Amino acid sequence: MHDIVIRGGSIVDGTGAAAFTGDLAIDGDRIAQVGGKAGPGRREIPADGRLVTPGWVDIHTHYDGQATWDPVLAPSSVHGVTTLIFGNCGVGFAPCRPRDRQALIDLMEGVEEVPGVVFTTGLRWDWESFDEYLATLGRMARTVDVGTQLAHHPLRVFVMGERALRRGAAAPEDIAQMEALAGAALRAGAFGITTSRTDQHMTLAGEQVPGRHAGADELMGLARALRGVRRGVLGLNADFEDVEAEFAWMRDFTRESGGRPVYFLHFDRPHDRGRLPRISAAIRAARAEGLPITGQVGGRPAGLLLGLSTDLNPFILRESFTELARLPLPERLSRLRDPALRARILAEEASPRLLRLLPPLSRFIATRWEGMYVLGEPPDYEPTAERSVAAMAARAGVTPQEYCYDYLAGSDGGRMLFFPLVNYATGDHSVVRDLLCDPHTVFGLSDGGAHCGSICDGAIPTFMLTHWVRDRTRGPRLPLEFVVKRMTGETAAFMGLADRGRLAPGLKADVNIIDLDRLRSGHPEMIADLPADGRRLIQRAEGYGLTMVSGVPVFENGEDTGARPGVLLRAG
């Protein structure tokens, strides 16, 4: 007698093998049988005509703070994710001395766009060391499993204090201390170390982040920490203004770390079409030398959602519009529909003062009307040029800013535009598809838990099935088995999680049952359920019949069961 038997589903096991029909049996928290006809179960779940897959393993999220107070971690968990890794992009909250708490909150707000008041209210700060932070995470029963990486920026601030915030050079004694603390964090269970070397990541005051220009000697200290524990990865974001120089230190890092993997966010830039080929060629050259350097890629273009309910829109940079920013949405809509105010806002230009507060790529929301698209319902993340604000305005016989203003101020204020920042220079998803099919990349970049008011990519696992497997019309789709492997077996293996990501006897029973015909993500919507009534964008899901973590149903037909089998994962 098995605990649970899922009968007659189309099993996609996470290895890339062809789907097959059969039963899946679960005993306790482990898979007992995959395929064939299983014996009776205490609970039997019919899955005829539905997919049975591993739970998604999302290795690029930012639930660093939210995971200390929120056991559910939506929207990721709602979209079939059963394992979450955070601590990405060099930002986090441990280690941290009491005097540096506000600095780390400001840093997280600036880089990942989570309102600082959310952390000021929500974080209990019952830790100082990284191990104490893990202990805090481990005390909470939760819906899904979580793990974290050690973020470089808080480590640097912990060791160097104000000198780190001013981006001063690390002295030899600083490097030695960072190496020792990084080694301790890895032994305590960190899955790796992350840092950031991009001008796109800015502090709340518009300054570069603490580790932006960390020297090679400092980075080699982190490499030695990885070598000391003989596991873990280094993750980073970089501008690659000098591809050769960046790859030079990454090559040295992999050697100094004893062959530990290095991964970085891999995407194009609209103003430099040659950037992506240069970096891809450098990855292939490093792989030819046997160096494990990998690009991390997303399932759709990274882009902003622009609207009246979101944090950003083309008019937020105009002084007259900012006067309305704190008004409730209904009152703001009423004011925006006043002809005199409309004329005044449309007559203004983007304020240089406000422009400076945005990362460089985001500043284009002030002028690039041909790069903004009506999102629509259902949301369209591969829009044609005809859906751009510029094209829609031309057809309506008005200026782009007039069309945009009236479109956003229409209806109930929930309308949104999609503004791709990267991987959409060709006007379609051809670049994204090439990256997804590149064997030297790993899937990620949902950014779940971050960019609360401007990005909503925690739903990307669902998008991977609806868009890439089922619905895409503007180019080739991707095989179901390939997409599932990308989000399960490969991501789990990359992070050293050998007990999950595949459906096989003896492995952890993290399972999704999915009605692919019904699967969909809703239109992004703004809710206020964070501490201090903090707002965030979410997308709801339909079509997940069941999500199980360790053999326990946590969502059934989209409803939270109240079960909390999720645990803190400690690497090693």
LINSUL-V118513 format. One record per backbone hydrogen bond with DSSP energy under -0.5 kcal/mol. NH is the residue of the N-H (numbers start at 1). CO is the residue of the C=O. Records with the same first field share a line. If there is no record, write none. Layout:
BEGIN
NH=CO ; CO
END
This chain:
BEGIN
2=40
3=26
4=26
5=43
6=24
7=5 ; 45
9=22
10=50
11=9 ; 20
12=52
13=11
20=11
22=9
23=36
24=6
25=33
26=4
27=30
30=27
31=507
32=25
33=25
35=23
38=36
42=2
43=3
45=5
46=44
47=7
49=8
50=47
51=514
52=10
53=512
54=12
55=510
56=80
57=487
58=56 ; 83
59=57
61=85
62=448
67=63
68=65
69=66
70=66
71=69
77=73
79=75 ; 76
80=77
81=76
82=56
83=56
84=145
85=58
86=147
88=61
91=88
95=128
96=128
100=97
101=98
104=100
105=101
106=102
107=103
108=104
109=105
110=106
111=107
112=108
113=109
115=113
118=115
119=115 ; 116
120=116
121=117
122=118
123=119
133=129
134=130
135=131
136=132
137=133
138=134
139=135 ; 136
140=137
142=566
143=71
145=82
146=567
147=84
149=86
150=192
151=94 ; 149
152=194
153=90
154=90
155=151
156=152
157=153
158=154
159=155
160=156
161=157
163=160
164=161
165=161
166=162
167=164
168=163
175=171
176=172
177=173
178=174
179=175
180=176
181=177
182=178
183=179
184=180
185=181
186=182
187=183
188=184
189=185 ; 186
190=185
191=148
193=233
194=150
195=235
197=237
201=198
202=200
203=207
206=203
209=201
212=209
214=211
219=215
220=216
221=217
222=218
223=219
224=220
225=221
226=222
227=223
228=224
229=225 ; 226
230=226
231=226
233=191
234=261
235=193
236=263
237=195
239=197
246=242
247=243
248=244
249=245
250=246
251=247
252=248
253=249
254=250
255=251
256=252
257=253
258=255
259=254
262=292
263=234
264=294
265=236
266=296
267=265
269=272
270=421
272=269
275=272
278=274
279=275
280=276
281=277
282=278
283=279
284=280
285=281
286=282
287=283
288=284
289=285 ; 286
290=287
291=286
293=291
294=262
295=440
296=264
297=442
304=419
305=454
306=304 ; 417
307=312
308=415
311=453
312=453
316=313
318=315
321=318
322=318
323=319
324=321
325=322
327=324
332=328
333=329
334=330
335=331
336=332
337=333
338=335
342=338
343=339
344=340
345=341
346=342
347=343
348=344 ; 345
351=317
355=351
356=352
357=354
358=355
362=359
363=359 ; 360
364=361
365=362
366=363
367=364
368=364
369=367
371=368
372=369
373=418
374=387
375=416
376=416
380=375
381=379
387=384
388=385
389=369 ; 372
390=369
392=388
393=389
394=390
395=391
396=392
397=393 ; 394
398=393
403=399
404=400
405=401
406=402
407=403
408=404
409=405
410=406 ; 407
413=410
417=306
418=373
419=304 ; 417
420=418
421=302
422=302
427=424
433=429
434=430
435=431
436=432
437=433
438=434 ; 435
441=438
442=295
444=297
447=60
448=60
450=447
451=112
452=113
453=113
454=451
455=451
460=457
462=459
463=459
464=460
465=461 ; 462
466=462
467=463
468=463
469=464 ; 465
470=465
471=466
472=467
478=468
483=479
484=480
485=481
486=482
487=483
488=484 ; 485
490=485
492=488
493=489
494=490
495=491
496=493
497=492
498=496
500=497
503=13
504=502
506=31
507=504
508=499
509=29
510=508
511=509 ; 548
512=53
513=546
514=51
515=543
516=514
518=515
519=515
520=542
522=540
525=538
527=536
530=534
533=530
534=530 ; 531
536=527
537=452
538=525
542=520
545=513 ; 543
546=513
547=555
548=511
549=552
551=509
552=549
554=547
555=547
556=559
557=545
558=544
559=556
561=554
566=142
569=146
571=189 ; 569
END
